[in-house]
Amino acid sequence: MRLPTQTELELLAALGAKRLTGRELAIRYKDHVEKSISYGTLYTTMARLKDEGWVTQEDSADADGRLRYFQMTGAGVEVFNERHKFFTHLFGAGAKA
């Protein structure tokens, strides 16, 4: 299993346990990470996460056009929690400067 990149981890964190559209995810990403992400980067990265089995993708439509929904899978939760635990241990309260 490969490790997720920083951007992939940030998107998984922004997605959390929710089922979000790409537009909603971009807003949450900006709120959580405090930087914006282009839709091209978002959708390309989410396609990689889908290929890894870390998220599901469902296409739909509304009056405004096409919607693409994303939701984290069990494997996505597992890889996110594993990386979160690693970084918490590495940089957590017990770390010495």
SVG drawing of the C-alpha trace seen along z (x, -y; Angstrom):
<svg xmlns="http://www.w3.org/2000/svg" viewBox="-33 -30 48 32">
<polyline fill="none" stroke="black" stroke-width="0.4" points="0.0,0.0 1.3,-3.4 1.2,-6.3 -1.1,-9.3 0.4,-12.6 -0.1,-15.7 -2.8,-17.0 -4.5,-13.6 -4.5,-13.6 -5.8,-17.1 -8.7,-16.2 -9.4,-13.1 -9.5,-15.2 -11.8,-17.8 -14.1,-15.1 -14.3,-13.3 -17.3,-11.0 -19.5,-13.2 -20.8,-12.6 -19.8,-15.9 -19.9,-17.3 -16.7,-18.5 -17.8,-22.1 -18.6,-21.4 -15.3,-19.6 -13.4,-22.6 -15.1,-24.9 -14.4,-22.6 -10.8,-22.2 -10.3,-26.0 -11.9,-26.3 -9.7,-23.5 -6.4,-23.9 -6.7,-27.7 -5.7,-27.6 -7.7,-27.1 -7.5,-24.2 -8.3,-24.4 -11.1,-22.2 -8.6,-20.5 -6.3,-19.5 -9.3,-18.5 -10.9,-16.2 -7.5,-14.7 -6.5,-14.0 -10.0,-12.6 -9.7,-10.3 -6.4,-8.9 -8.1,-8.4 -10.9,-6.5 -8.4,-4.4 -6.7,-3.5 -10.1,-2.6 -10.0,-5.3 -13.1,-7.2 -16.2,-6.4 -17.5,-8.6 -21.1,-9.0 -22.1,-11.3 -25.5,-13.0 -27.1,-16.2 -29.2,-19.0 -30.7,-22.1 -27.3,-23.8 -25.6,-20.9 -23.5,-17.9 -22.6,-17.0 -19.9,-14.6 -20.2,-13.2 -17.4,-11.7 -17.4,-9.7 -14.5,-8.1 -14.4,-4.3 -13.4,-2.0 -9.9,-1.7 -9.8,-5.5 -10.6,-5.9 -8.0,-3.3 -5.2,-5.0 -6.1,-8.4 -6.2,-7.2 -2.9,-5.4 -1.2,-8.6 -2.8,-10.8 -1.6,-8.5 1.9,-8.5 2.1,-12.3 0.5,-12.8 3.2,-10.5 6.0,-12.2 4.9,-15.8 2.5,-15.4 2.7,-16.7 5.3,-14.2 7.8,-15.3 11.0,-17.0 12.2,-20.0"/>
</svg>
